[in-house]
Amino acid sequence: RNDEGMTPLMVAVAHGCIRAAAVLLSCGANPRDRDSAGYNTLQNAVLHAPPDSARELVRLIALSMREVDSPLLLKGPCGGGTPLALAVSRGDESLAACLLELGASAT
């Protein structure tokens, strides 16, 4: 982990490295891990992934978690909100739509 508690998977996501994220997931990286701020990998994708790769990374991570509305999407210790709430608060309609397509609850 780095100084911010980010795993290699989170770092790959933050830098928009889709292939690296896919390889790490296939090798057993846990998308459920949380960083020092309490965010899981999916929340980090919404917050930090570059716009040109964010949607694909969100889809990759969400599918690896098997379901979008898992307990992982509840507020973290930091009170950061679900990935859908984070996408909406950032005004990212594309990511919000992606999360809804993957089954995130709108309520």
BAMI-56194 format. One record per residue (C-alpha): residue number from 1; chain; x, y, z. Coordinates in steps of 0.05 Angstrom, whole numbers. Layout:
! residues N
{resi->NUM chain->A u->X v->Y w->Z}
...
***
This chain:
! residues 107
{resi->1 chain->A u->0 v->0 w->0}
{resi->2 chain->A u->22 v->71 w->-11}
{resi->3 chain->A u->22 v->128 w->40}
{resi->4 chain->A u->-53 v->139 w->28}
{resi->5 chain->A u->-68 v->66 w->41}
{resi->6 chain->A u->-83 v->53 w->-33}
{resi->7 chain->A u->-72 v->-17 w->-59}
{resi->8 chain->A u->-38 v->-30 w->-126}
{resi->9 chain->A u->-108 v->-40 w->-156}
{resi->10 chain->A u->-130 v->28 w->-130}
{resi->11 chain->A u->-68 v->61 w->-158}
{resi->12 chain->A u->-80 v->29 w->-226}
{resi->13 chain->A u->-151 v->54 w->-224}
{resi->14 chain->A u->-131 v->124 w->-204}
{resi->15 chain->A u->-83 v->127 w->-263}
{resi->16 chain->A u->-133 v->99 w->-313}
{resi->17 chain->A u->-95 v->35 w->-325}
{resi->18 chain->A u->-150 v->-12 w->-348}
{resi->19 chain->A u->-106 v->-70 w->-369}
{resi->20 chain->A u->-66 v->-66 w->-304}
{resi->21 chain->A u->-130 v->-66 w->-264}
{resi->22 chain->A u->-157 v->-126 w->-302}
{resi->23 chain->A u->-92 v->-164 w->-291}
{resi->24 chain->A u->-92 v->-147 w->-216}
{resi->25 chain->A u->-164 v->-170 w->-209}
{resi->26 chain->A u->-150 v->-235 w->-247}
{resi->27 chain->A u->-92 v->-247 w->-199}
{resi->28 chain->A u->-137 v->-239 w->-138}
{resi->29 chain->A u->-133 v->-165 w->-120}
{resi->30 chain->A u->-190 v->-150 w->-73}
{resi->31 chain->A u->-234 v->-92 w->-96}
{resi->32 chain->A u->-266 v->-92 w->-27}
{resi->33 chain->A u->-203 v->-65 w->6}
{resi->34 chain->A u->-208 v->6 w->33}
{resi->35 chain->A u->-157 v->62 w->32}
{resi->36 chain->A u->-138 v->105 w->92}
{resi->37 chain->A u->-197 v->150 w->79}
{resi->38 chain->A u->-245 v->91 w->80}
{resi->39 chain->A u->-260 v->88 w->5}
{resi->40 chain->A u->-263 v->21 w->-31}
{resi->41 chain->A u->-237 v->10 w->-101}
{resi->42 chain->A u->-303 v->25 w->-135}
{resi->43 chain->A u->-310 v->91 w->-97}
{resi->44 chain->A u->-237 v->107 w->-116}
{resi->45 chain->A u->-254 v->94 w->-189}
{resi->46 chain->A u->-311 v->143 w->-187}
{resi->47 chain->A u->-269 v->195 w->-150}
{resi->48 chain->A u->-202 v->189 w->-184}
{resi->49 chain->A u->-203 v->151 w->-251}
{resi->50 chain->A u->-189 v->195 w->-311}
{resi->51 chain->A u->-253 v->212 w->-351}
{resi->52 chain->A u->-231 v->173 w->-412}
{resi->53 chain->A u->-225 v->108 w->-373}
{resi->54 chain->A u->-271 v->117 w->-314}
{resi->55 chain->A u->-333 v->83 w->-343}
{resi->56 chain->A u->-295 v->21 w->-365}
{resi->57 chain->A u->-259 v->17 w->-298}
{resi->58 chain->A u->-324 v->25 w->-259}
{resi->59 chain->A u->-355 v->-31 w->-301}
{resi->60 chain->A u->-295 v->-76 w->-292}
{resi->61 chain->A u->-292 v->-67 w->-217}
{resi->62 chain->A u->-367 v->-71 w->-206}
{resi->63 chain->A u->-372 v->-136 w->-246}
{resi->64 chain->A u->-313 v->-164 w->-207}
{resi->65 chain->A u->-352 v->-150 w->-143}
{resi->66 chain->A u->-410 v->-191 w->-172}
{resi->67 chain->A u->-464 v->-140 w->-156}
{resi->68 chain->A u->-465 v->-64 w->-153}
{resi->69 chain->A u->-511 v->-60 w->-93}
{resi->70 chain->A u->-468 v->-101 w->-47}
{resi->71 chain->A u->-451 v->-76 w->23}
{resi->72 chain->A u->-389 v->-45 w->-8}
{resi->73 chain->A u->-433 v->10 w->-36}
{resi->74 chain->A u->-455 v->34 w->32}
{resi->75 chain->A u->-422 v->95 w->61}
{resi->76 chain->A u->-351 v->84 w->83}
{resi->77 chain->A u->-322 v->104 w->150}
{resi->78 chain->A u->-309 v->172 w->120}
{resi->79 chain->A u->-383 v->182 w->104}
{resi->80 chain->A u->-365 v->188 w->31}
{resi->81 chain->A u->-428 v->158 w->3}
{resi->82 chain->A u->-442 v->104 w->-48}
{resi->83 chain->A u->-407 v->105 w->-116}
{resi->84 chain->A u->-473 v->128 w->-147}
{resi->85 chain->A u->-479 v->186 w->-97}
{resi->86 chain->A u->-406 v->205 w->-110}
{resi->87 chain->A u->-417 v->204 w->-186}
{resi->88 chain->A u->-479 v->247 w->-179}
{resi->89 chain->A u->-445 v->296 w->-132}
{resi->90 chain->A u->-388 v->304 w->-182}
{resi->91 chain->A u->-439 v->317 w->-238}
{resi->92 chain->A u->-414 v->256 w->-276}
{resi->93 chain->A u->-477 v->234 w->-313}
{resi->94 chain->A u->-440 v->181 w->-353}
{resi->95 chain->A u->-414 v->145 w->-291}
{resi->96 chain->A u->-481 v->152 w->-256}
{resi->97 chain->A u->-515 v->121 w->-317}
{resi->98 chain->A u->-464 v->65 w->-318}
{resi->99 chain->A u->-475 v->49 w->-245}
{resi->100 chain->A u->-551 v->49 w->-255}
{resi->101 chain->A u->-543 v->3 w->-315}
{resi->102 chain->A u->-502 v->-44 w->-271}
{resi->103 chain->A u->-559 v->-45 w->-220}
{resi->104 chain->A u->-543 v->9 w->-169}
{resi->105 chain->A u->-605 v->30 w->-131}
{resi->106 chain->A u->-630 v->100 w->-146}
{resi->107 chain->A u->-660 v->105 w->-76}
***
